[in-house]
Amino acid sequence: MGARMAGDWRVEGREGSADTLNAAWPSVAEDPSGRAIAVCRVDAPAVVLGSTQSATVIDAARAAAQGIAVARRRSGGGAVLVTPDDPVWIDIWVPVGDRLWNPDIGRAFDWLGDAWVTALGESGVGDLVAHRGGTVPRTRWSRLVCFGGVGTGEVVTGDGRKVVGLAQRRSRGGAWFQAACVLHWQPARLVGLLALPDSERVAAEAGLEAAVAGVADLLTGRSGRPVDGPEIAGSLIAALP
């Protein structure tokens, strides 16, 4: 998809398999000197593993039976189920030397988390904060599932439920941030793909249900106003420094 400029940001849309979208960002590889943002959309559902996770955390037979691909990203964290419409997947590139660049990996997310809070506020979702203070395992499945814990910069509701997950990978040229904003949280589908005993699967589903909130569900409960991925992406682009 074609690119456009929004202030200092080159904005583009990217569509493809989860493997393709995670493997490379061609326009950044071609010109890593400027800021960039990509609104990403997978062409088929996939469960994406973190860079250090073993493939054995997924029940391959269950995934195959449901037509769910298994992909891997080069950034850390746990598994995320991605579909064409949910979560809202946005990648951000910041080159070394930019004023948003932070050599402290733990604090590099701070500005991005704040931008997400502003963006979701513009879409009508208030009472959100960007978490500070390191990783917190909100559930005992936090090493297994990305949304089972909260890391610095990630966005949570006032009562601690996670709505935006963040990850990053670094190169000599800069930092590639990956963000996933949940619209409707339905943990059963992801939990059903994990290699867990049935009794643990039930507990994981209940624990993860309480740890996460979808922003569309939050809005429905408060105002009844619908919100979709393109609106959220547009709000984030407008909120970027």
TIDREN-244117 format. One line per field, with one value per residue (C-alpha): residue number from 1; x, y, z. Coordinates in nm, 3 decimals. Last residue first. Layout:
resi = [NUM, ...] $
xx = [X, ...] $
yy = [Y, ...] $
zz = [Z, ...] $
This chain:
resi = [241, 240, 239, 238, 237, 236, 235, 234, 233, 232, 231, 230, 229, 228, 227, 226, 225, 224, 223, 222, 221, 220, 219, 218, 217, 216, 215, 214, 213, 212, 211, 210, 209, 208, 207, 206, 205, 204, 203, 202, 201, 200, 199, 198, 197, 196, 195, 194, 193, 192, 191, 190, 189, 188, 187, 186, 185, 184, 183, 182, 181, 180, 179, 178, 177, 176, 175, 174, 173, 172, 171, 170, 169, 168, 167, 166, 165, 164, 163, 162, 161, 160, 159, 158, 157, 156, 155, 154, 153, 152, 151, 150, 149, 148, 147, 146, 145, 144, 143, 142, 141, 140, 139, 138, 137, 136, 135, 134, 133, 132, 131, 130, 129, 128, 127, 126, 125, 124, 123, 122, 121, 120, 119, 118, 117, 116, 115, 114, 113, 112, 111, 110, 109, 108, 107, 106, 105, 104, 103, 102, 101, 100, 99, 98, 97, 96, 95, 94, 93, 92, 91, 90, 89, 88, 87, 86, 85, 84, 83, 82, 81, 80, 79, 78, 77, 76, 75, 74, 73, 72, 71, 70, 69, 68, 67, 66, 65, 64, 63, 62, 61, 60, 59, 58, 57, 56, 55, 54, 53, 52, 51, 50, 49, 48, 47, 46, 45, 44, 43, 42, 41, 40, 39, 38, 37, 36, 35, 34, 33, 32, 31, 30, 29, 28, 27, 26, 25, 24, 23, 22, 21, 20, 19, 18, 17, 16, 15, 14, 13, 12, 11, 10, 9, 8, 7, 6, 5, 4, 3, 2, 1] $
xx = [0.481, 0.223, -0.137, -0.272, -0.127, -0.280, -0.624, -0.609, -0.517, -0.806, -1.052, -0.921, -0.949, -1.311, -1.518, -1.889, -2.061, -2.268, -2.142, -1.989, -2.030, -1.998, -1.689, -1.518, -1.609, -1.455, -1.141, -1.103, -1.015, -0.754, -0.670, -1.011, -1.050, -0.688, -0.751, -1.072, -0.918, -0.605, -0.808, -1.006, -0.689, -0.519, -0.791, -0.772, -0.396, -0.208, -0.043, -0.201, -0.438, -0.759, -0.609, -0.597, -0.963, -1.083, -0.920, -1.195, -1.106, -1.278, -1.088, -0.738, -0.459, -0.138, 0.181, 0.516, 0.813, 1.108, 1.402, 1.694, 1.970, 2.208, 1.915, 1.652, 1.336, 1.040, 0.721, 0.402, 0.060, -0.241, -0.562, -0.436, -0.665, -0.520, -0.827, -0.768, -0.739, -0.402, -0.167, 0.181, 0.471, 0.656, 0.528, 0.201, 0.129, -0.115, -0.160, 0.155, 0.060, 0.309, 0.535, 0.232, 0.039, 0.056, -0.150, -0.078, 0.295, 0.426, 0.710, 0.882, 0.783, 0.556, 0.223, 0.064, -0.271, -0.636, -0.946, -1.088, -1.188, -1.367, -1.168, -0.973, -0.893, -0.769, -0.525, -0.404, -0.341, -0.169, 0.058, 0.152, 0.246, 0.460, 0.643, 0.734, 0.830, 1.205, 1.216, 1.322, 1.540, 1.741, 1.910, 1.604, 1.514, 1.223, 1.460, 1.588, 1.953, 1.890, 1.587, 1.231, 1.008, 0.648, 0.436, 0.058, -0.167, -0.530, -0.615, -0.838, -0.957, -0.749, -0.678, -0.388, -0.349, -0.058, 0.196, 0.440, 0.706, 1.013, 1.069, 1.180, 0.828, 0.722, 0.438, 0.195, -0.090, -0.446, -0.659, -0.862, -0.746, -0.390, -0.389, -0.530, -0.272, 0.014, -0.072, 0.129, 0.383, 0.596, 0.707, 0.945, 0.930, 1.239, 1.135, 0.773, 0.514, 0.250, -0.076, -0.219, -0.545, -0.530, -0.453, -0.285, -0.333, -0.065, -0.089, 0.269, 0.446, 0.776, 1.034, 1.325, 1.679, 1.594, 1.540, 1.538, 1.513, 1.237, 1.044, 1.092, 0.974, 1.091, 1.011, 0.714, 0.483, 0.582, 0.531, 0.194, 0.086, 0.026, -0.094, 0.097, -0.044, 0.185, 0.261, 0.591, 0.604, 0.748, 0.411, 0.180, 0.341, 0.191, 0.280, 0.118, 0.000] $
yy = [1.326, 1.066, 1.144, 1.189, 0.854, 0.693, 0.838, 0.716, 0.365, 0.366, 0.476, 0.220, -0.059, -0.004, 0.177, 0.144, 0.387, 0.219, 0.475, 0.298, -0.076, -0.053, 0.161, -0.094, -0.374, -0.182, -0.127, -0.497, -0.565, -0.804, -0.969, -1.114, -1.323, -1.432, -1.600, -1.771, -1.901, -2.016, -2.207, -2.393, -2.474, -2.599, -2.862, -2.960, -3.015, -2.748, -2.725, -2.393, -2.358, -2.358, -2.083, -1.862, -1.921, -1.907, -1.570, -1.362, -0.995, -0.767, -0.466, -0.550, -0.308, -0.474, -0.269, -0.351, -0.120, -0.134, 0.050, 0.207, 0.171, -0.061, -0.293, -0.323, -0.525, -0.406, -0.530, -0.361, -0.482, -0.253, -0.320, -0.469, -0.480, -0.296, -0.148, 0.194, 0.031, -0.070, 0.047, -0.098, 0.140, -0.086, -0.443, -0.609, -0.981, -1.242, -1.038, -1.181, -1.542, -1.806, -1.610, -1.429, -1.750, -1.718, -1.402, -1.030, -1.100, -0.742, -0.626, -0.298, 0.013, 0.220, 0.126, 0.366, 0.467, 0.440, 0.588, 0.703, 0.523, 0.775, 0.752, 1.060, 0.883, 0.587, 0.814, 0.990, 0.662, 0.523, 0.827, 0.782, 0.420, 0.532, 0.796, 0.546, 0.253, 0.327, 0.310, -0.054, -0.048, 0.245, 0.383, 0.604, 0.729, 0.974, 1.267, 1.076, 0.971, 0.606, 0.575, 0.528, 0.275, 0.204, -0.104, -0.111, -0.414, -0.353, -0.685, -0.795, -0.741, -0.967, -1.208, -1.218, -1.453, -1.341, -1.569, -1.438, -1.170, -1.079, -0.932, -1.133, -1.247, -1.605, -1.763, -2.052, -2.067, -2.130, -2.348, -2.477, -2.839, -2.717, -2.522, -2.815, -3.052, -2.812, -2.775, -2.459, -2.420, -2.671, -2.400, -2.285, -1.919, -1.700, -1.470, -1.442, -1.659, -1.537, -1.732, -1.685, -1.586, -1.507, -1.202, -1.021, -0.647, -0.396, -0.020, 0.089, 0.383, 0.540, 0.783, 0.860, 0.731, 0.364, 0.403, 0.077, -0.144, 0.084, 0.045, -0.334, -0.406, -0.762, -1.097, -0.999, -0.893, -1.193, -1.447, -1.297, -1.332, -1.022, -0.663, -0.342, 0.010, 0.311, 0.626, 0.817, 1.028, 1.376, 1.543, 1.281, 1.173, 0.923, 0.570, 0.353, 0.000] $
zz = [1.880, 1.777, 1.877, 1.523, 1.416, 1.725, 1.652, 1.291, 1.404, 1.652, 1.384, 1.135, 1.394, 1.492, 1.750, 1.821, 2.061, 2.333, 2.581, 2.876, 2.823, 2.449, 2.493, 2.716, 2.474, 2.185, 2.396, 2.473, 2.837, 2.979, 3.313, 3.407, 3.093, 3.125, 3.458, 3.346, 3.024, 3.204, 3.464, 3.198, 3.002, 3.316, 3.364, 2.995, 3.012, 2.818, 2.476, 2.383, 2.090, 2.297, 2.512, 2.203, 2.115, 2.475, 2.543, 2.380, 2.425, 2.175, 2.040, 2.165, 2.079, 1.958, 1.929, 1.769, 1.810, 1.570, 1.725, 1.540, 1.285, 1.468, 1.526, 1.791, 1.846, 2.045, 2.206, 2.323, 2.441, 2.455, 2.655, 2.982, 3.284, 3.585, 3.756, 3.601, 3.261, 3.121, 2.848, 2.804, 2.859, 3.101, 3.090, 3.188, 3.211, 3.074, 2.755, 2.601, 2.675, 2.793, 3.024, 3.169, 3.230, 3.609, 3.578, 3.620, 3.591, 3.632, 3.409, 3.486, 3.677, 3.459, 3.303, 3.057, 3.203, 3.098, 3.262, 2.927, 2.610, 2.388, 2.065, 2.169, 2.497, 2.296, 2.116, 2.430, 2.613, 2.304, 2.283, 2.650, 2.584, 2.292, 2.495, 2.767, 2.543, 2.540, 2.920, 2.959, 2.648, 2.784, 2.469, 2.416, 2.069, 2.066, 1.998, 1.696, 1.724, 1.638, 1.413, 1.543, 1.364, 1.467, 1.397, 1.445, 1.492, 1.590, 1.755, 1.593, 1.235, 1.010, 1.298, 1.544, 1.841, 2.059, 2.231, 2.487, 2.505, 2.304, 1.960, 1.660, 1.578, 1.519, 1.325, 1.377, 1.125, 1.242, 1.015, 1.307, 1.269, 1.214, 1.541, 1.736, 1.588, 1.658, 2.027, 2.087, 2.371, 2.177, 1.934, 2.205, 2.303, 2.282, 1.996, 2.104, 1.932, 1.688, 1.662, 1.317, 1.149, 0.776, 0.560, 0.848, 0.874, 0.968, 1.011, 0.956, 1.117, 1.016, 1.152, 0.925, 0.859, 0.806, 0.430, 0.232, 0.539, 0.664, 0.338, 0.344, 0.699, 0.755, 0.914, 1.128, 0.844, 0.633, 0.912, 1.006, 0.645, 0.438, 0.457, 0.521, 0.534, 0.531, 0.726, 0.703, 1.016, 1.067, 1.019, 0.869, 0.542, 0.301, 0.193, -0.070, 0.000] $
